[in-house]
Amino acid sequence: MPIYAKIVAANLIGESDQSSEGTGSQVFVPVVPEAPISLQPTPSEITKTQASFTWSDGANGGKPILDYLVLYDQGMGVWRVLADEVVYRKYVATGLTQGLTYYFKV
């Protein structure tokens, strides 16, 4: 949400009128990004011990996204870090145990 400012000048005699807000005084305060969206598997890259998936960015909060944290759960409600500092909107999880179910989130 933008913040608008006006300025009042003061000296020993008194204060000026307020400046107008239309002279470049609009300021944007960045916020944290929204959660990534549209987490999707990449079927052509899924094997017995590998899972591949992509996602899209939510709103970035006014600053570029630097990296992502990939989490997984095996159905117990306990999310663990699988990878951090992932710089692309795609991840390939390797070394998975055949026969186990994995849930992923970014």
ZAVORO-629566 format. One record per residue: residue in three letters; x, y, z of N, C-alpha, C in turn; residue number from 1. Coordinates in nm, 4 decimals, decimal comma, padded with zeros to 6 digits. Atoms other than C-alpha are relative to their C-alpha. Example, Ala and Ser with C-alpha at 12.3 -4.5 7.8 and 13.67 -1.06 7.14 Angstrom:
// ZAVORO-629566
residu|npx|npy|npz|capx|capy|capz|cpx|cpy|cpz|num
ALA|00,0890|-00,1190|00,0000|01,2300|-00,4500|00,7800|00,0900|00,1200|00,0000|1
SER|-00,0820|-00,1190|-00,0060|01,3670|-00,1060|00,7140|-00,0770|00,1090|00,0730|2
//
This chain:
// ZAVORO-629566
residu|npx|npy|npz|capx|capy|capz|cpx|cpy|cpz|num
MET|00,0850|-00,1174|00,0000|00,0000|00,0000|00,0000|00,0893|00,1233|00,0000|1
PRO|-00,0844|-00,1199|00,0063|00,1558|00,3346|-00,1010|-00,0228|00,0914|00,1200|2
ILE|00,0086|-00,1027|-00,1027|00,2256|00,6044|00,1559|00,0209|00,1335|-00,0685|3
TYR|-00,0107|-00,1322|00,0583|00,1704|00,9644|00,0559|00,0479|00,0971|00,1069|4
ALA|-00,0541|-00,0972|-00,0955|00,3588|01,2517|00,2208|-00,0197|00,1411|-00,0525|5
LYS|-00,0014|-00,1427|00,0298|00,3240|01,6270|00,2304|00,1017|00,0629|00,0930|6
ILE|-00,1052|-00,0650|-00,0760|00,5896|01,8661|00,3579|-00,0424|00,1417|00,0367|7
VAL|00,0229|-00,1360|-00,0470|00,5592|02,1852|00,5635|00,1375|00,0565|00,0373|8
ALA|-00,1267|-00,0665|-00,0338|00,8572|02,4243|00,5795|-00,0255|00,0982|00,1144|9
ALA|00,0149|-00,0921|-00,1135|00,9147|02,6268|00,8958|00,1249|00,0846|00,0152|10
ASN|-00,1120|-00,0873|-00,0383|01,1341|02,9262|00,9906|-00,0434|00,0792|00,1239|11
LEU|00,0320|-00,0763|-00,1208|01,1343|03,1813|01,2731|-00,1313|00,0765|-00,0118|12
ILE|00,1226|-00,0768|00,0205|00,8354|03,3610|01,1222|-00,1237|-00,0890|00,0090|13
GLY|00,1159|00,0890|-00,0039|00,6085|03,0582|01,0894|00,0169|-00,1192|-00,0937|14
GLU|00,0003|00,1199|00,0828|00,5108|02,7582|00,8789|-00,0651|00,0278|-00,1352|15
SER|00,0575|-00,0123|00,1348|00,4373|02,7274|00,5080|-00,1275|-00,0814|-00,0105|16
ASP|00,1104|00,0896|00,0319|00,1334|02,5725|00,3520|00,0580|-00,1389|-00,0270|17
GLN|-00,0445|00,1360|00,0321|00,1495|02,1967|00,2893|00,0322|-00,0102|-00,1484|18
SER|-00,0324|00,0261|00,1408|00,3181|02,0868|-00,0313|-00,1078|-00,0896|-00,0589|19
SER|00,0933|00,0926|00,0644|00,1125|01,8981|-00,2863|00,0604|-00,1392|00,0024|20
GLU|-00,0518|00,1371|00,0004|00,1420|01,5203|-00,2957|00,0323|-00,0473|-00,1397|21
GLY|-00,0223|00,0414|00,1375|00,1733|01,5139|-00,6721|00,1377|00,0329|-00,0535|22
THR|-00,1336|-00,0362|00,0475|00,5433|01,6038|-00,6863|00,1018|-00,1103|00,0290|23
GLY|-00,0924|00,1113|-00,0199|00,6958|01,2570|-00,6529|00,0118|-00,0440|00,1444|24
SER|-00,0112|00,0337|-00,1415|00,6201|01,2073|-00,2855|-00,0585|-00,1371|00,0336|25
GLN|00,0557|00,1321|-00,0272|00,4602|00,8618|-00,3252|00,1129|-00,0964|00,0353|26
VAL|-00,1011|00,0939|-00,0476|00,6569|00,5953|-00,1348|-00,0647|-00,1370|00,0126|27
PHE|00,0501|00,1365|-00,0149|00,6111|00,2172|-00,1528|00,0864|-00,0720|00,1018|28
VAL|-00,0724|00,0746|-00,1030|00,7073|00,0154|00,1553|-00,0132|-00,1488|-00,0319|29
PRO|00,0075|00,1414|00,0350|00,7968|-00,3437|00,0549|-00,0438|-00,0860|00,1194|30
VAL|00,0425|00,0960|-00,1015|00,6484|-00,6386|00,2450|00,0504|-00,1384|-00,0398|31
VAL|-00,0437|00,1352|00,0329|00,7289|-01,0104|00,2607|-00,0841|-00,0543|-00,1155|32
PRO|00,0758|00,0544|00,1128|00,6251|-01,2102|-00,0469|-00,1136|-00,0913|00,0469|33
GLU|00,1052|00,0974|-00,0252|00,3063|-01,4141|-00,0621|00,0535|-00,1396|-00,0283|34
ALA|-00,0423|00,1384|00,0218|00,3355|-01,7938|-00,0601|-00,0034|-00,0348|-00,1489|35
PRO|00,0060|00,0492|00,1380|00,4185|-01,9621|-00,3921|-00,1334|-00,0711|-00,0256|36
ILE|00,1285|00,0584|00,0391|00,1172|-02,0934|-00,5836|00,0204|-00,1025|-00,1113|37
SER|00,0041|00,0929|00,1138|00,0311|-02,3651|-00,8360|00,1125|-00,1034|00,0016|38
LEU|-00,0994|00,1076|-00,0078|00,2672|-02,6388|-00,7123|-00,0513|-00,1178|-00,0818|39
GLN|00,0423|00,1032|00,0939|00,2497|-02,8995|-00,9906|00,1114|-00,1019|-00,0230|40
PRO|-00,1021|00,0996|00,0343|00,4311|-03,2292|-01,0558|00,0401|00,0123|-00,1467|41
THR|-00,0479|00,0093|00,1377|00,6390|-03,2733|-01,3702|00,0023|-00,1492|-00,0339|42
PRO|00,0132|00,1453|00,0186|00,5162|-03,6225|-01,4737|00,1125|-00,0650|-00,0799|43
SER|-00,1039|00,0606|00,0833|00,7840|-03,6804|-01,7376|00,1319|-00,0189|00,0750|44
GLU|-00,1242|00,0098|-00,0765|01,0548|-03,6476|-01,4678|-00,0191|-00,0745|00,1323|45
ILE|00,0257|00,0747|-00,1223|00,8998|-03,8698|-01,1985|00,0383|-00,1460|-00,0218|46
THR|-00,0418|00,1405|00,0051|01,0606|-04,2097|-01,1329|-00,0314|-00,0648|00,1353|47
LYS|00,0238|00,0696|-00,1269|01,0523|-04,4659|-00,8484|00,0698|00,0668|00,1178|48
THR|-00,0754|-00,0631|-00,1089|01,3048|-04,2627|-00,6475|00,0208|00,1496|-00,0205|49
GLN|-00,0171|-00,1419|00,0323|01,2635|-03,9113|-00,7892|-00,1356|00,0656|-00,0226|50
ALA|00,1201|-00,0793|00,0260|00,9914|-03,6454|-00,7887|00,0438|00,1376|-00,0498|51
SER|-00,0315|-00,1309|00,0553|00,9972|-03,3256|-00,9924|-00,1261|00,0843|00,0013|52
PHE|00,1163|-00,0873|-00,0027|00,7679|-03,0263|-00,9540|00,0406|00,1443|-00,0249|53
THR|-00,0186|-00,1425|00,0272|00,7287|-02,6611|-01,0463|-00,1049|00,0783|00,0772|54
TRP|00,0962|-00,0882|-00,0658|00,5455|-02,3644|-00,8951|00,0116|00,1381|-00,0600|55
SER|00,0006|-00,1397|00,0435|00,4635|-02,0006|-00,9598|00,0120|00,0884|00,1227|56
ASP|-00,0104|-00,0957|-00,1100|00,5286|-01,6939|-00,7491|-00,1354|00,0607|00,0316|57
GLY|00,1087|-00,0871|-00,0409|00,2603|-01,5225|-00,5477|00,0512|00,1433|-00,0183|58
ALA|-00,0476|-00,1386|00,0080|00,2911|-01,1433|-00,5196|00,1339|00,0099|00,0724|59
ASN|-00,1354|-00,0018|-00,0556|00,6543|-01,0565|-00,4485|00,0202|00,1034|00,1100|60
GLY|-00,0135|-00,0965|-00,1087|00,5874|-00,7784|-00,1966|00,0836|00,1212|-00,0338|61
GLY|-00,0744|-00,1187|00,0413|00,7763|-00,5190|-00,3989|00,1490|-00,0221|-00,0199|62
LYS|-00,1420|00,0316|00,0188|01,1161|-00,6896|-00,4076|00,0108|-00,1336|-00,0723|63
PRO|-00,0160|00,1283|00,0696|01,2493|-00,9742|-00,6280|00,0128|-00,1163|00,0982|64
ILE|-00,0163|00,1222|-00,0784|01,2263|-01,3292|-00,4915|00,1453|-00,0454|-00,0158|65
LEU|-00,1404|00,0414|00,0053|01,5801|-01,4442|-00,4027|00,0155|-00,1512|-00,0081|66
ASP|-00,0096|00,1453|00,0027|01,5274|-01,8137|-00,3336|-00,1206|-00,0608|00,0705|67
TYR|00,1145|00,0738|-00,0548|01,2870|-02,0811|-00,2088|00,0484|-00,1068|00,0974|68
LEU|-00,0211|00,1080|-00,0946|01,2684|-02,3344|00,0724|-00,0979|-00,1103|-00,0377|69
VAL|00,0851|00,1126|00,0374|01,1343|-02,6791|-00,0271|-00,0157|-00,0899|00,1226|70
LEU|00,0313|00,0817|-00,1173|00,9621|-02,8818|00,2487|-00,0693|-00,1278|-00,0433|71
TYR|00,0709|00,1241|00,0291|00,8336|-03,2393|00,2580|-00,0574|-00,0582|00,1284|72
ASP|00,0647|00,0706|-00,1105|00,6090|-03,4522|00,4804|-00,0327|-00,1403|-00,0506|73
GLN|00,0344|00,1362|00,0386|00,5490|-03,8281|00,4769|-00,1336|-00,0417|00,0612|74
GLY|00,1340|00,0292|-00,0468|00,1891|-03,8041|00,5943|-00,0176|00,0042|00,1504|75
MET|00,0069|-00,0048|-00,1463|00,2640|-03,7464|00,9637|-00,0302|00,1408|00,0523|76
GLY|00,0237|-00,1378|-00,0425|00,1972|-03,3700|00,9679|00,1244|00,0706|00,0499|77
VAL|-00,1276|-00,0596|-00,0402|00,5653|-03,2957|01,0279|00,0746|00,0400|-00,1274|78
TRP|-00,0671|-00,0491|00,1200|00,7162|-03,0765|00,7570|00,1479|00,0196|00,0294|79
ARG|-00,1456|-00,0074|-00,0147|01,0940|-03,1050|00,7142|00,0590|00,0706|-00,1223|80
VAL|-00,0693|-00,0678|00,1096|01,3375|-02,9056|00,5020|00,0639|-00,1046|-00,0900|81
LEU|-00,0626|00,0858|00,1000|01,4310|-03,0908|00,1845|00,1144|00,0746|-00,0679|82
ALA|-00,1023|-00,0818|00,0651|01,6254|-02,8069|00,0217|-00,0250|00,1462|00,0327|83
ASP|00,0136|-00,1440|-00,0173|01,6934|-02,4408|00,0870|00,0858|00,0701|-00,1038|84
GLU|-00,0704|-00,0825|00,0982|01,8292|-02,1606|-00,1285|-00,0187|-00,0511|-00,1426|85
VAL|00,0345|00,0429|00,1359|01,6578|-02,3073|-00,4377|-00,0307|00,1270|-00,0796|86
VAL|00,0124|-00,1264|00,0730|01,6833|-02,0332|-00,7010|-00,0932|-00,0065|-00,1212|87
TYR|00,0917|00,0134|00,1136|01,4549|-02,1713|-00,9741|-00,1368|-00,0432|00,0498|88
ARG|00,1359|00,0419|-00,0360|01,0786|-02,2354|-00,9688|-00,0244|-00,1447|-00,0437|89
LYS|00,0082|00,1427|00,0289|01,1478|-02,6047|-01,0261|00,0973|-00,0710|00,0929|90
TYR|-00,0895|00,0783|-00,0848|01,2940|-02,8731|-00,8021|-00,0159|-00,1474|-00,0329|91
VAL|00,0005|00,1448|00,0197|01,3889|-03,2384|-00,8542|00,0501|-00,0626|00,1300|92
ALA|-00,0356|00,0703|-00,1238|01,3848|-03,4415|-00,5311|00,0506|-00,1382|-00,0384|93
THR|-00,0603|00,1291|00,0341|01,6187|-03,7397|-00,5684|00,0250|-00,0806|00,1273|94
GLY|-00,0318|00,0850|-00,1127|01,7020|-04,0333|-00,3438|-00,1199|-00,0341|00,0867|95
LEU|00,1198|00,0344|-00,0761|01,3420|-04,0922|-00,2372|-00,0107|-00,1506|00,0162|96
THR|00,0154|00,1424|-00,0268|01,2494|-04,4299|-00,0890|-00,1229|-00,0533|-00,0716|97
GLN|00,1088|00,0598|00,0758|01,0391|-04,6415|-00,3210|-00,1050|-00,0569|00,0955|98
GLY|00,1100|00,0523|-00,0802|00,6972|-04,7266|-00,1753|-00,0499|00,0933|00,1079|99
LEU|00,0450|-00,0982|-00,0978|00,6749|-04,4280|00,0597|-00,0736|00,1133|-00,0701|100
THR|00,0725|-00,1152|00,0535|00,4362|-04,1365|00,0059|00,0667|00,1270|00,0506|101
TYR|-00,0611|-00,1284|-00,0345|00,5848|-03,7864|00,0015|-00,0973|00,1120|-00,0370|102
TYR|00,0757|-00,1211|00,0279|00,4038|-03,4520|00,0213|00,1021|00,1144|-00,0020|103
PHE|-00,0948|-00,1092|00,0125|00,5845|-03,1369|-00,0872|-00,0725|00,1333|00,0074|104
LYS|00,0481|-00,1379|00,0080|00,5349|-02,7650|-00,0360|00,1196|00,0925|-00,0094|105
VAL|-00,1052|-00,1004|00,0196|00,7354|-02,4556|-00,1229|-00,0378|00,1226|00,0783|106
//
